[in-house]
């Protein structure tokens, strides 16, 4: 019997032993051939965790692992308590086995729960992956489907009809179908496109005051080369088409062009683009070929002509033409008519003795 605790099987010794064993149940350890090592695990927050800090500090100082740590606890109980001497050996051995078994069962339950959670997490991950793969497979199956030659021909026909409908919708329409507020003389003429030209079934053209650009898209299923195309630009005529076939454009131009500054190129292997330099750069073309239906030049938007690129004299003349055109559309006098009216008004003021009430002016 020791004198540190004078009781036959001290309650303090039993409580300390229980705290020590509770700490040990939160340790994960393994058994190598020569020595016992342990790894400190994350402890559950419970009533005994108040001693974890102290016990962890002790455990870290035992390089020999759990066996050395247990030896220290046993030595403490031997030196400072009557744990081993206060009761028969069978009793303290039974207590140790009971406590350790209880801790082992608890640790086993916790480990089983962790394994179960990991397995459930893995099952859910695999299920999500399986559903994703099935969805991708269904999407691929819906995109890839075999069709017969008849179905393929029908699809090609429908696509061609759609393109034809779109091309017809883009063709310039007569003025009376677009606007009612127009001069009688302009009715029946075509509305200019956004480039101040015209969109026709087989080709389109745009213009500025300096040049005309023509685009001829060929409806073919192969790539064009320059040797496949026939383009003949003359001073007052134009001829465009595929060699050995009827030309798409053939006729007299609206006005004369400069041959040395007129060129053509092949664009996107299926479209011929022609640029014609005007000789008369003071007027708008109302058609490309003399046989084409005319456009309404009064509906032309002069902004694309880039007046800033003209010299001073030409620019002033063009601006005067634009002003006169606008005045005519509004039913107002042109600059020349306004000038004459101003002269007449000044003359009348200078000669008040004259009676102009019965005069008719033209």
For each residue, the residues with C-beta under 8 A, 3 or more apart:
1: 6 8 82 85 86
2: 5 79 80 81 82 85
3: 6
4: 79 80 81
5: 2 10 12 13 80 81 82
6: 1 3
7: 10 11 82 86
8: 1 82 86 87
9: 13 14 82 83 86 87 91 92
10: 5 7 13 14 81 82 83 86
11: 7 14 15
12: 5 15 16 81
13: 5 9 10 16 17 77 81 82 83 86
14: 9 10 11 17 18 83 95
15: 11 12 18 19
16: 12 13 19 20 76 77 81
17: 13 14 20 21 73 77 83 95 96 99
18: 14 15 21 22 48 99
19: 15 16 22 23 48 51 55
20: 16 17 23 24 55 73
21: 17 18 24 25 99 100 103
22: 18 19 25 26 48 103
23: 19 20 26 27 43 48 51 52 55 59
24: 20 21 27 66 69 70 100 103
25: 21 22 103 104 106 107
26: 22 23 41 43 44 52 107
27: 23 24 38 39 40 41 59 66
28: 38 39 40 41
29: 36 37 38 39 65 66
30: 36 37 38 39
31: 36
32: 35 36 37
33:
34:
35: 32 64 65
36: 29 30 31 32 64 65 66 67
37: 29 30 32 65
38: 27 28 29 30 59 65 66 69
39: 27 28 29 30
40: 27 28 56 59 60
41: 26 27 28
42:
43: 23 26 49 52
44: 26 49 110
45: 49
46: 49
47: 50
48: 18 19 22 23 51 52
49: 43 44 45 46 52
50: 47
51: 19 23 48 54 55
52: 23 26 43 48 49 55 56
53: 56 57
54: 51 57 58
55: 19 20 23 51 52 58 59
56: 40 52 53 59 60
57: 53 54 60 61
58: 54 55 61 62 69 72
59: 23 27 38 40 55 56 62 69
60: 40 56 57
61: 57 58
62: 58 59 65 66 68 69 72
63: 68
64: 35 36 67 68
65: 29 35 36 37 38 62 68 69
66: 24 27 29 36 38 62 69 70
67: 36 64 70 71
68: 62 63 64 65 71 72
69: 24 38 58 59 62 65 66 72 73
70: 24 66 67 73 74
71: 67 68 74 75
72: 58 62 68 69 75 76
73: 17 20 69 70 76 77
74: 70 71 77 78
75: 71 72 78 79
76: 16 72 73 79 80 81
77: 13 16 17 73 74 80 81 83 84
78: 74 75 81 83 84
79: 2 4 75 76
80: 2 4 5 76 77
81: 2 4 5 10 12 13 16 76 77 78 86
82: 1 2 5 7 8 9 10 13 85 86
83: 9 10 13 14 17 77 78 86 92
84: 77 78 89 92
85: 1 2 82
86: 1 7 8 9 10 13 81 82 83
87: 8 9 91 92
88: 91 92
89: 84 92 93
90: 93 94
91: 9 87 88 94 95
92: 9 83 84 87 88 89 95 96
93: 89 90 96 97
94: 90 91 97 98
95: 14 17 91 92 98 99
96: 17 92 93 99 100
97: 93 94 100 101
98: 94 95 101 102
99: 17 18 21 95 96 102 103
100: 21 24 96 97 103 104
101: 97 98 104 105
102: 98 99 105 106
103: 21 22 24 25 99 100 106 107
104: 25 100 101 107 108
105: 101 102 108 109
106: 25 102 103 109 110
107: 25 26 103 104 110 111
108: 104 105 111 112
109: 105 106 112 113
110: 44 106 107 113 114
111: 107 108 114 115
112: 108 109 115 116
113: 109 110 116 117
114: 110 111 117 118
115: 111 112 118 119
116: 112 113 119 120
117: 113 114 120 121
118: 114 115 121 122
119: 115 116 122 123
120: 116 117 123 124
121: 117 118 124 125
122: 118 119 125 126
123: 119 120 126 127
124: 120 121 127 128
125: 121 122 128 129
126: 122 123 129 130
127: 123 124 130 131
128: 124 125 131 132
129: 125 126 132 133
130: 126 127 133 134
131: 127 128 134 135
132: 128 129 135 136
133: 129 130 136 137
134: 130 131 137 138
135: 131 132 138 139
136: 132 133 139 140
137: 133 134 140 141
138: 134 135 141 142
139: 135 136 142 143
140: 136 137 143 144
141: 137 138 144 145
142: 138 139 145
143: 139 140
144: 140 141
145: 141 142
146:
147: 151 152 155
148: 151 152
149: 152 153
150: 153 154
151: 147 148 154 155
152: 147 148 149 155 156
153: 149 150 156 157
154: 150 151 157 158
155: 147 151 152 158 159
156: 152 153 159 160
157: 153 154 160 161
158: 154 155 161 162
159: 155 156 162 163
160: 156 157 163 164
161: 157 158 164 165
162: 158 159 165 166
163: 159 160 166 167
164: 160 161 167 168
165: 161 162 168 169
166: 162 163 169 170
167: 163 164 170 171 201
168: 164 165 171 201
169: 165 166
170: 166 167 199
171: 167 168 199 200 201
172: 190 191 192 193 198 199 200 295
173: 177 178 190 191
174: 177 178 187 188 189 190 191
175: 178 179 182 186 187 188 189 190 191 296 299
176: 179 180 182 187 188
177: 173 174
178: 173 174 175 191
179: 175 176 182 191
180: 176
181:
182: 175 176 179 186 187 296 298 299
183: 186 187 298 329
184: 187
185:
186: 175 182 183 189 296 298 299
187: 174 175 176 182 183 184
188: 174 175 176
189: 174 175 186 286 293 294 295 296
190: 172 173 174 175 198 293 294 295 296
191: 172 173 174 175 178 179 295 296 299
192: 172 195 196 197 198 295 296 297 299 300 301
193: 172 196 197 198 199 204 206
194: 206
195: 192 205 206 207 213 304
196: 192 193 206 207 208 284 300 301 302 304 305
197: 192 193 204 205 206 207 212 213 285 288 295
198: 172 190 192 193 204 205 287 288 292 293 295
199: 170 171 172 193 204
200: 171 172 203 204 292
201: 167 168 171
202: 216 248 249
203: 200 214 215 216 217 240 248 249 288
204: 193 197 198 199 200 214 215
205: 195 197 198 212 213 214 215 288
206: 193 194 195 196 197 212 213 304
207: 195 196 197 211 212 213 284 285
208: 196 211 304 305 306
209: 278 281 282 283 284 302 305 310 318
210: 277 278 281 305 309
211: 207 208 275 276 277 278
212: 197 205 206 207 257 275 276 278 285 288
213: 195 197 205 206 207 273 274 275 276
214: 203 204 205 238 240 249 273 274 275 276 288
215: 203 204 205 267 271 272 273 274
216: 202 203 240 248 249 271 272 273 274
217: 203 270 271
218: 224 242 248 270 271 272
219:
220: 224 242 270
221:
222:
223: 269 270
224: 218 220 228 229 266 269 270 272
225: 228 229 266 269
226: 229 266
227: 243
228: 224 225 242 243
229: 224 225 226 240 241 242 243 266 272
230: 239 240 241 242 243 247
231: 239 240 264 272 274
232: 237 238 239 240
233: 238 257 259 262 264 274 276
234: 237 238 259
235: 256 257 259
236: 252 253 255 256 257
237: 232 234 251 252 253
238: 214 232 233 234 249 250 251 253 274 276 288 289
239: 230 231 232 247 249 250
240: 203 214 216 229 230 231 232 247 248 249 250 272 274
241: 229 230 245 246 247 248 249 250
242: 218 220 228 229 230 245
243: 227 228 229 230
244:
245: 241 242
246: 241
247: 230 239 240 241 250
248: 202 203 216 218 240 241
249: 202 203 214 216 238 239 240 241 288 289
250: 238 239 240 241 247 289
251: 237 238 289 290 291
252: 236 237 289 290
253: 236 237 238 256 257 276 288 289 290
254: 285 286 287 288 289 290
255: 236 278 279 280 283 285
256: 235 236 253 278 279 280
257: 212 233 235 236 253 262 276 277 278 279
258: 261 262 277 278 279
259: 233 234 235 262
260:
261: 258 277
262: 233 257 258 259 274 275 276 277
263: 274 275
264: 231 233 272 273 274 275
265: 272 273
266: 224 225 226 229 269 271 272 273
267: 215 271 272 273
268: 271
269: 223 224 225 266
270: 217 218 220 223 224
271: 215 216 217 218 266 267 268
272: 215 216 218 224 229 231 240 264 265 266 267
273: 213 214 215 216 264 265 266 267
274: 213 214 215 216 231 233 238 240 262 263 264
275: 211 212 213 214 262 263 264
276: 211 212 213 214 233 238 253 257 262
277: 210 211 257 258 261 262
278: 209 210 211 212 255 256 257 258 281 285
279: 255 256 257 258
280: 255 256 283
281: 209 210 278 314
282: 209 314 317 318 321
283: 209 255 280
284: 196 207 209 297 300
285: 197 207 212 254 255 278 288
286: 189 254 294 295 296 297
287: 198 254 290 292 293 294 295
288: 197 198 203 205 212 214 238 249 253 254 285 292
289: 238 249 250 251 252 253 254 292
290: 251 252 253 254 287
291: 251
292: 198 200 287 288 289
293: 189 190 198 287
294: 189 190 286 287
295: 172 189 190 191 192 197 198 286 287 299 300
296: 175 182 186 189 190 191 192 286 299 300
297: 192 284 286 300 325
298: 182 183 186 325 328 329
299: 175 182 186 191 192 295 296
300: 192 196 284 295 296 297
301: 192 196 304
302: 196 209 305 307 318 322
303:
304: 195 196 206 208 301
305: 196 208 209 210 302 318
306: 208 309 310
307: 302 310 315 318 319
308: 315
309: 210 306
310: 209 306 307 314 315 318
311: 314 315
312: 315 316
313: 316 317
314: 281 282 310 311 317 318
315: 307 308 310 311 312 318 319
316: 312 313 319 320
317: 282 313 314 320 321
318: 209 282 302 305 307 310 314 315 321 322
319: 307 315 316 322 323
320: 316 317 323 324 335
321: 282 317 318 324 325
322: 302 318 319 325 326
323: 319 320 326 327 334 335
324: 320 321 327 328 334 335 336
325: 297 298 321 322 328 329
326: 322 323 329 330
327: 323 324 330 332 333 334 335
328: 298 324 325 331 332 334
329: 183 298 325 326
330: 326 327
331: 328
332: 327 328
333: 327 337 338 341
334: 323 324 327 328 337 338
335: 320 323 324 327 338 339
336: 324 339 340
337: 333 334 340 341
338: 333 334 335 341 342
339: 335 336 342 343
340: 336 337 343 344
341: 333 337 338 344 345
342: 338 339 345 346
343: 339 340 346 347
344: 340 341 347 348 361
345: 341 342 348 349
346: 342 343 349 350
347: 343 344 350 351
348: 344 345 351 352 354 356
349: 345 346 352
350: 346 347
351: 347 348 354
352: 348 349
353:
354: 348 351
355: 358
356: 348 359
357:
358: 355
359: 356
360:
361: 344
362:
